[in-house]
Amino acid sequence: MDSIPVRELNQHTSAVLARVANGESLEITVSGQPAARLVPIDDNTSIRADLIRRGRLIPASNPGPLVLPAGEPDLSVDSTDIVSDLREERL
């Protein structure tokens, strides 16, 4: 993997991005120390698939539709009362 200083990235951004778009991976250095990597986008990997692969997302065990209760919601009850009741149940 080639490395380039951040100054070169700043001065030749379009050229550097063209290299990356053509498949090159580049390491960006600041004061000679690696700071970042520019890598081509892998269109075959979705963000969701990447998160699952890295263990950051666990897919739903039942991917079916969410079933909502029928009828109109009871708007006469204050949400703070509901939360308070739920907290009391936990204690």
ChimeraX commands (.cxc) that place a marker at each C-alpha (Angstrom):
marker #1 position 0.00,0.00,0.00 radius 0.5
marker #1 position 1.40,3.37,-1.00 radius 0.5
marker #1 position 1.44,6.20,1.51 radius 0.5
marker #1 position 1.08,9.91,0.84 radius 0.5
marker #1 position 1.46,12.89,3.15 radius 0.5
marker #1 position -1.66,14.82,4.06 radius 0.5
marker #1 position -0.20,17.87,2.29 radius 0.5
marker #1 position -0.26,15.96,-1.03 radius 0.5
marker #1 position -3.86,14.96,-0.37 radius 0.5
marker #1 position -4.76,18.61,0.25 radius 0.5
marker #1 position -2.95,19.86,-2.85 radius 0.5
marker #1 position -3.96,17.07,-5.27 radius 0.5
marker #1 position -7.28,15.81,-3.92 radius 0.5
marker #1 position -8.82,14.99,-7.31 radius 0.5
marker #1 position -5.78,13.04,-8.48 radius 0.5
marker #1 position -5.57,11.10,-5.22 radius 0.5
marker #1 position -9.28,10.25,-5.34 radius 0.5
marker #1 position -8.91,9.13,-8.96 radius 0.5
marker #1 position -6.19,6.69,-7.88 radius 0.5
marker #1 position -8.45,5.31,-5.15 radius 0.5
marker #1 position -11.42,5.09,-7.54 radius 0.5
marker #1 position -9.20,2.99,-9.84 radius 0.5
marker #1 position -8.69,0.44,-7.07 radius 0.5
marker #1 position -5.62,1.70,-5.20 radius 0.5
marker #1 position -5.55,1.83,-1.41 radius 0.5
marker #1 position -3.56,4.71,0.07 radius 0.5
marker #1 position -2.33,5.42,3.57 radius 0.5
marker #1 position -2.40,9.09,4.58 radius 0.5
marker #1 position 0.41,10.26,6.86 radius 0.5
marker #1 position 0.69,13.25,9.16 radius 0.5
marker #1 position 4.25,14.14,10.12 radius 0.5
marker #1 position 5.34,10.78,8.74 radius 0.5
marker #1 position 2.94,8.80,10.95 radius 0.5
marker #1 position -0.01,6.85,9.47 radius 0.5
marker #1 position -3.27,8.66,10.21 radius 0.5
marker #1 position -5.87,7.26,7.83 radius 0.5
marker #1 position -6.49,4.95,4.89 radius 0.5
marker #1 position -8.33,5.73,1.68 radius 0.5
marker #1 position -9.73,2.57,0.14 radius 0.5
marker #1 position -12.05,1.96,-2.81 radius 0.5
marker #1 position -15.71,1.40,-2.05 radius 0.5
marker #1 position -16.75,-2.23,-2.30 radius 0.5
marker #1 position -20.19,-1.96,-3.92 radius 0.5
marker #1 position -20.83,-5.65,-3.22 radius 0.5
marker #1 position -20.90,-5.10,0.53 radius 0.5
marker #1 position -23.85,-3.27,1.99 radius 0.5
marker #1 position -23.51,-1.34,5.21 radius 0.5
marker #1 position -25.91,-3.77,6.88 radius 0.5
marker #1 position -23.88,-6.81,5.77 radius 0.5
marker #1 position -20.68,-5.16,6.99 radius 0.5
marker #1 position -22.19,-4.43,10.41 radius 0.5
marker #1 position -23.43,-8.02,10.72 radius 0.5
marker #1 position -20.00,-9.37,9.72 radius 0.5
marker #1 position -18.29,-7.22,12.35 radius 0.5
marker #1 position -20.78,-8.26,15.04 radius 0.5
marker #1 position -22.15,-4.74,15.44 radius 0.5
marker #1 position -25.65,-5.67,14.23 radius 0.5
marker #1 position -27.69,-8.72,15.11 radius 0.5
marker #1 position -30.43,-9.40,12.55 radius 0.5
marker #1 position -33.97,-9.78,13.83 radius 0.5
marker #1 position -34.90,-13.36,14.67 radius 0.5
marker #1 position -38.41,-12.79,13.30 radius 0.5
marker #1 position -38.12,-10.47,10.32 radius 0.5
marker #1 position -41.88,-10.42,9.80 radius 0.5
marker #1 position -43.95,-7.24,9.87 radius 0.5
marker #1 position -44.55,-5.40,13.14 radius 0.5
marker #1 position -48.11,-5.99,14.33 radius 0.5
marker #1 position -49.65,-2.90,15.86 radius 0.5
marker #1 position -52.65,-3.04,18.20 radius 0.5
marker #1 position -55.97,-2.40,16.50 radius 0.5
marker #1 position -58.06,0.64,17.28 radius 0.5
marker #1 position -57.35,4.19,18.30 radius 0.5
marker #1 position -54.81,4.97,21.03 radius 0.5
marker #1 position -56.09,6.15,24.42 radius 0.5
marker #1 position -55.03,9.79,24.41 radius 0.5
marker #1 position -56.57,10.51,27.82 radius 0.5
marker #1 position -53.63,8.85,29.60 radius 0.5
marker #1 position -50.51,10.97,30.15 radius 0.5
marker #1 position -47.27,9.31,29.07 radius 0.5
marker #1 position -45.51,10.42,32.26 radius 0.5
marker #1 position -48.05,8.42,34.29 radius 0.5
marker #1 position -47.35,5.34,32.18 radius 0.5
marker #1 position -43.58,5.69,32.63 radius 0.5
marker #1 position -44.01,6.26,36.36 radius 0.5
marker #1 position -46.15,3.11,36.67 radius 0.5
marker #1 position -43.59,1.07,34.74 radius 0.5
marker #1 position -40.77,2.31,36.98 radius 0.5
marker #1 position -42.73,1.40,40.12 radius 0.5
marker #1 position -43.28,-2.13,38.77 radius 0.5
marker #1 position -39.51,-2.61,38.43 radius 0.5
marker #1 position -38.81,-1.69,42.04 radius 0.5
marker link #1:1,2 radius 0.2
marker link #1:2,3 radius 0.2
marker link #1:3,4 radius 0.2
marker link #1:4,5 radius 0.2
marker link #1:5,6 radius 0.2
marker link #1:6,7 radius 0.2
marker link #1:7,8 radius 0.2
marker link #1:8,9 radius 0.2
marker link #1:9,10 radius 0.2
marker link #1:10,11 radius 0.2
marker link #1:11,12 radius 0.2
marker link #1:12,13 radius 0.2
marker link #1:13,14 radius 0.2
marker link #1:14,15 radius 0.2
marker link #1:15,16 radius 0.2
marker link #1:16,17 radius 0.2
marker link #1:17,18 radius 0.2
marker link #1:18,19 radius 0.2
marker link #1:19,20 radius 0.2
marker link #1:20,21 radius 0.2
marker link #1:21,22 radius 0.2
marker link #1:22,23 radius 0.2
marker link #1:23,24 radius 0.2
marker link #1:24,25 radius 0.2
marker link #1:25,26 radius 0.2
marker link #1:26,27 radius 0.2
marker link #1:27,28 radius 0.2
marker link #1:28,29 radius 0.2
marker link #1:29,30 radius 0.2
marker link #1:30,31 radius 0.2
marker link #1:31,32 radius 0.2
marker link #1:32,33 radius 0.2
marker link #1:33,34 radius 0.2
marker link #1:34,35 radius 0.2
marker link #1:35,36 radius 0.2
marker link #1:36,37 radius 0.2
marker link #1:37,38 radius 0.2
marker link #1:38,39 radius 0.2
marker link #1:39,40 radius 0.2
marker link #1:40,41 radius 0.2
marker link #1:41,42 radius 0.2
marker link #1:42,43 radius 0.2
marker link #1:43,44 radius 0.2
marker link #1:44,45 radius 0.2
marker link #1:45,46 radius 0.2
marker link #1:46,47 radius 0.2
marker link #1:47,48 radius 0.2
marker link #1:48,49 radius 0.2
marker link #1:49,50 radius 0.2
marker link #1:50,51 radius 0.2
marker link #1:51,52 radius 0.2
marker link #1:52,53 radius 0.2
marker link #1:53,54 radius 0.2
marker link #1:54,55 radius 0.2
marker link #1:55,56 radius 0.2
marker link #1:56,57 radius 0.2
marker link #1:57,58 radius 0.2
marker link #1:58,59 radius 0.2
marker link #1:59,60 radius 0.2
marker link #1:60,61 radius 0.2
marker link #1:61,62 radius 0.2
marker link #1:62,63 radius 0.2
marker link #1:63,64 radius 0.2
marker link #1:64,65 radius 0.2
marker link #1:65,66 radius 0.2
marker link #1:66,67 radius 0.2
marker link #1:67,68 radius 0.2
marker link #1:68,69 radius 0.2
marker link #1:69,70 radius 0.2
marker link #1:70,71 radius 0.2
marker link #1:71,72 radius 0.2
marker link #1:72,73 radius 0.2
marker link #1:73,74 radius 0.2
marker link #1:74,75 radius 0.2
marker link #1:75,76 radius 0.2
marker link #1:76,77 radius 0.2
marker link #1:77,78 radius 0.2
marker link #1:78,79 radius 0.2
marker link #1:79,80 radius 0.2
marker link #1:80,81 radius 0.2
marker link #1:81,82 radius 0.2
marker link #1:82,83 radius 0.2
marker link #1:83,84 radius 0.2
marker link #1:84,85 radius 0.2
marker link #1:85,86 radius 0.2
marker link #1:86,87 radius 0.2
marker link #1:87,88 radius 0.2
marker link #1:88,89 radius 0.2
marker link #1:89,90 radius 0.2
marker link #1:90,91 radius 0.2
view
